[in-house]
């Protein structure tokens, strides 16, 4: 006898256990065997096995898939997202490497990126933070300044228009204020978090899994654990050079058609770096990412 399949949306992932939502009902779901290719934000077809439990039979076609990777494996972040908020703060210090890598990742999958500078009430650290972020603003990335703890209502008024009718994932290092932002945008999110955690039986691990919170039918926020590394080993040369938006006007103008933009004579990218049109820091990141791509073993 064939079990009827239900379409559901994955709202949390912890190991190979997933929490799906279908018409307001939470369904603890697992994949068959050792598969773990399901991401938060995925729409899936599930086969019920018991009350509140199901097996994931298939994944619906994705609009987008954001993930990071190292030399040996990839880590899915979220599916079907339309934009990324990179949350940084005046303090503690943030990593330019993480910001640049996240921006490259968004360009590679075709989603929007916003830089959110939090804790602007810490006035003595604000000028330096603004100066560091100017590089990205100069590339055309939108930057928004907030103070989630000191000015929650102003923060809400700034961010609500940005997230409406979008599926937004927030990433950032620990301590940048992602949780404060989500609490402001979704009242009662603490209750939802506890409910998700209890359903996944993750207990003390509530901060170590990615989860989706639906604001309305067309709007959702995805919170991800704080992380320091954003590997992009899966991107090859062609993907990388396109993912640096300041490279694009110069592509196709190198002396050699297969130029890697490293040390070749007549390289238009290197000439732009020399002329100040491309940041040396960004070019160094491109060089590092190209090296990483050659090291992957999967």
Secondary structure, DSSP 8 states (H G I E B T S, - for coil): ----EEEEEEEEEETTEEEEEETTEEEEEEESTT-----TT-EEEEEEEETTEEEEEEE---S-EEEEE-SS-EEEEEES--EEEEEEESSS---HHHHHHHHHHHHHHT-EEEEEEE-TT-HHHHHHHHHHHHHHHHTT-EEEE--TTT-HHHHHHHHHHHHTT-EEEEE--TTSSHHHHHHHHSTTHHHHHHHHHHHHT-GGGGGGSEEEEEEETTEEEEE----S---BTT--HHHHHHHSTTTGGGTT-SSSTT--SSS-TT-HHHHHHHHTSS-HHHHHHHHHHHHHHTT---
